[in-house]
Amino acid sequence: MISRRKLLGVSAAAGATLALTPELLRALQRSQRQLIQRAIPSRGEMLPVIGLSRGNVPADHAALKEVFQTLVDHGGKLLDTVHGWDSADQVAGTIASELGIQDRIFWSTQLRPTPGTPGSNVDPAAVARAGVEASFARLRVPRIDLIQVSVLRPDLATSLAVLREMKKQGRVRYIGVTAAFPNQHTAVESVMRNEPIDFISVDYAIDNRAVEATILPLAQQRRIGVLAYFPFGGAASREGGTVAVVNRLLQRAGTRPLPAWAAEFDATSWAQFFLKYVVSHPAVTAVRVGTTKASHMVDNIGGGIGRLPNEAKRKRMAEFVDALPEAPAPQGPQGPATPAVVLQAAVLDRYVGEYRTAAGLVLTFRRDGDKLFVKVGANPELPLTAQSEQRFSAGPIAVEFTTPDGGTVTNLTLHQGNQRTPATRSR
């Protein structure tokens, strides 16, 4: 058995430019079996069950090219950029173009907001169409396989209507809705019952089984495909906001060995153990996992090869994981959660304005009453929760303003997961 730790050790020994060594290939191809495929319910088209998520985590360009090439070379197709800003689409489109693999990819993205100030004269349908056209330009493709709409988008019904038009035109092949947290499941269920969609994307992991009660059975009943997010444990709600918990399950498993009975469904690493649980649910069409390492991509693909656990083994897997020690308390972008504080308007006004990162990303802040709001790029505006006079959080992101000597605010740091991005005030 070759572990994820061993795979990393082998890849590190290969040098700064990662290459797939014979050992890595043998680990993947040992059984000479192909990556499992599932039928997309609305059409019957087959889709490999393991896909790649491309978000905002910075990575070496050459390393990302290796990851993309590894995906397609070993039978994968799904490339999902839902959990990323415009730059995620841009990077994915650039790399696929450089590798010449655009037509080997099943492109999945999200309808992103387009720049501009909302107003009474703005046509929501025109905004949605502009958002789709922007996605085509960033991904560098004439047709997108799947475009999804966040269930939180205020013009959800209009956006879905626009996507249905484009689907009839053949420019978009599938449409759907996406949610990232359990508190959005009710909204997802409502769309599933009332809108003609092809896909939903929801959080699902062996320690986050809420969708098994209603969402997944409803997907089977309504013939809706399911993309599973955060299979290694992803999102957790807590007081003071919602934070991203990266690889929670891998943290819980730690260095302990796999149970011997994992061999009964061909799991040779913890990553494959967790992926095979998700993939083995009959409602799941595919699961996508984010990585910036080709060795991890190889390991993840192994989660869709060979035997899958049956219902009895799934129950045993869940009971085993439930008995594991909990992962360390979730850490937000600024560390452990701290109580929210109320700041005076005069303090908040110091932060109002635009800030720009070196890559050109613009963060716009405005005050409304005793609340500060942020708009990151073309994404929807978010309310900020003050954790201190200079630290604010909004879901999985946080900002920390720099006030040299208590004077004019000139800089901030944007925190997202382990990423720290400085920005300078532009106006």
Secondary structure, DSSP 8 states (H G I E B T S, - for coil): ---HHHHHHHHHHT-SS----HHHHHHHHTT---B-EEE-TTT--EEESEEEE--S----HHHHHHHHHHHHHTT--EEE-SSS-HHHHHHHHHHHHHHT-GGG-EEEEE----SS---TT--HHHHHHHHHHHHHHHHT-S-EEEEEEETT-TTHHHHHHHHHHHHHHTSEEEEEEE--SGGGHHHHHHHHHHS--SEEEEE-BTTB-GGGTTHHHHHHHHT-EEEEE-TT--EEEETTEEEE-TTHHHHHHTT----GGGGGGT--SHHHHHHHHHHTSTT--EEEEE-S-HHHHHHHHGGGBS----HHHHHHHHHHHHTS---S---BTTBS--------HHHHHTT-EEEEETT--EEEEEEETTEEEEEETTS--EEEEESSSSEEEETTEEEEEE-GGG----EEEEEETTEEEEEEE--
